[in-house]
Amino acid sequence: MFTVSFHHKAPDFYPTGTGRPQEVGEGSGLYHNLNIPLKAGCTDAAFTSLFEEVCVHLCLLLLLLSPSLMLSLSLF
């Protein structure tokens, strides 16, 4: 499993203390997590550019891993 999370990050935003970029997983899941915190006011254009860049790298990773299942969870 590999998890990518784009999320709003601010000191008072729940849950606090999680979602930092340096949190990349633990144990057998080390390097299986990518947190991408977004500052308040992130524009649609900035998000789209970042999302597209991450997707290019994820596509390369998917070619290497050849997963049998992919899931997408989107919360608004």
N, C-alpha and C positions, 0 to 999 in steps of 0.2 A: 504494500500500500504506500502511496505517496500522496501527501496532502498539500494543497496550495490554498492559502487563505489571504484574500484581499479584504482588509477591514479598516474601519475608522479607528484611529488610536489617539486618545487624549488621556491625561491623568485621571479625569473623573469618569471615564467611559468604562462601563462594566463589560467583561470582567477585568478588574485591574490586575496588574502583575503578570499578564500573559500576552502572547502575540508579538513578542519582540523578534526582530530578524535573526538574532543569534540563537533563538530556540529552534534547533534543527532536528530534534528527536533525541531519543535515548536508547541505550542498549542495542538490540537488534534492529530498532527503528531509526538509528542514527543516520542522519542525512536523508530522511524520508519525509521531512516537513519543511515547507517554505512559507514563512510569514511575510506579508507585504503590508505594513501599516500605512494608511493614508492619512495625511493631515487634513484637518477641517478646511473646506474651501477648495479641495482638489477639483479641478474643472473636468468636464466630460472629455475634452481634448487631451488633457494630461493623463487621465485614467486610461483612455483608449490607447494612447501611445505606450504606456507602461504595460498594459494588458497584452498588446500585440507583441512586444518584445519578449515578455515572459512566455507567451505561447510558442514562439519560435524555438526557444530553448526546451520547452516541454515536449514539443514534437520530436526533437532529437533524442530526448530521454526516452520517450515512448518507443522509438525505433529500437533502442538498445534493450529495453525491458520486455517488449512484446507482451503487454498485459492481456489477459483474457477477458477482463471486465473493466469498464470505466464508469464512474459515477460523477454526477454534477449536482451540487447543492447550492441553490441561489436563494439568498434571503434579502429582502428589501426593507 
